[in-house]
């Protein structure tokens, strides 16, 4: 099998994006900082001049972020590389490291053949398998998540509040679903059936709600969870499983999180920081957290902060920016999460009880305009990501593959990329990410990925104009 899409893990530790995505977020003040202080030696394109190239991935004094930052800060004795620690803050030096990483990835991608990520005769060739992608359903707006029922029905959420049912090539709108607060990234998001669905019929929905809350003079909302059943095309028997108090709702239209994992009678779900990044460290707020409740909404007494004064008892872990993917490893049961970072710093984490994952105190990213968030990428008492992307790929859904159609992918972790328009396959060994492969690229924004009961892998793709979400199935080519 060809390795057309495989690049060294060291390159993917910095990760991948397209030049257009970089133009979209802009270079901001960090490019001005580089041009004012570094370009005279290293060139405006970072390809070298009086000083060395910064985009060829050759590092004489160490290739880690910390080692590059140290060279910028302390300089190199007996060379033209002077120390900058008296002129630049630690935060500015950190933003320069991120900028160098971004530009290195752009240079690496520009060096690839134009057809590097294009299928040949409709066939995609990844490191382990060849496949085609085939449309099996389409919405009328942005589709956010998919789920399969035992009778072969596919359910798909549409962000504007529609729950679709697909069966035998026909699409049907489920009536009487919950009213959603559609603002920015909010709307109808996650859908997942109960593990014992065949006996109890429960289907769970995650969505943004407004219960009349105000944030100052503005309407405010927060992520909520309900369950119900579908009978004859209608949503019935609805029960509220989780809803935050009105006083904790936010007017921001960003970072709702919302993915589900069922395990041993519990429901795990994420809520993003809602654009209020400091609240991710505040245990009295629901945002920026992974929560654990019983699948009927009760709160387990053994949750890590259940007895802590002023802490919300549902919190399982905290310090998250925007958890957009959540999945349990098929063999170990460990819960893995992917969260959307700022400019740089998309993360993959292994979620454990009571741990702090650092946002926004530590991060491998910076603000979208190129200004620093912090100079810290590590701090005692805060967890390091198992993998991160810099530049960001704009991650969303994630899933472990459990099927038999692609045997070499068994138990691998698939992560979707929206701005990068990429599907990534992470190989995990001994709780560490040891490889990252782009499975395909440039077929649309990848919103979700799902390991189907038929052994196939499914993805949600959104084309840019018009912004219509479609469901595609990956079919192996023998």
GIPEDA-V799201 format. One line per field, one symbol per residue. psi: psi as a letter, one per 40 degrees, with the letter a starting at -180 (. if undefined). A space follows every 50 residues. Layout:
BEGIN
psi->???
END
This chain:
BEGIN
psi->hifdehiidddeddaiiiddddddeidadddddddddddddeideeeibd iiieeefhhdfieidddddddddeahifiegihedediiddddddddddd ddddddddddeiidedeiihfehihaddiiiihhheiiaeahidiiihid eehhihihdeehhihhhfeihhhhifiihighhbeiahcihhiidfddde ehhhhhihihfeiigbeiiiiihihiiaihhfeihifhhhdhhiideeii eieigebgiihhhfeihhiihiefegddedeheeieifihihiieeeihh eeidedehheiheehdiificghehhihhdddeihiihihabhiehihih hiheihedhediieaiideeiidieheiihehiiidiihhiiegibiiih heaedgdeeheihhhihcdefihihhhhhffiheihhhdiifeihhdiih hieeeihiihihidhighhihihhhih.
END
